Amino acid sequence: VMDPQTIYEKSLYGTKLTDVEIKGSLDDVEVRGTDFIGSKGAVMDFEEAEDARKVGANLTDVKIINYEEIENKISKAFEKQLILR
């Protein structure tokens, strides 16, 4: 189990994360050449994932979240609730 925010200089450069459970944010963590195959719990937003791919990170087993899509779903859900009342 690892929190990327506590790693020295926040760098996972060239690391293989097989069987590593990630607990914590990958924000501002260096992931150039990092291999996420077999990791658990890694989450990135869509833009972070695109940047990581550009520097050679293998994002297999990373959950990629599109925050804009989530915001739209929440907005629609509240609009429906308001209409029902």
Disulfide bonds with the S-S distance in Angstrom:
none
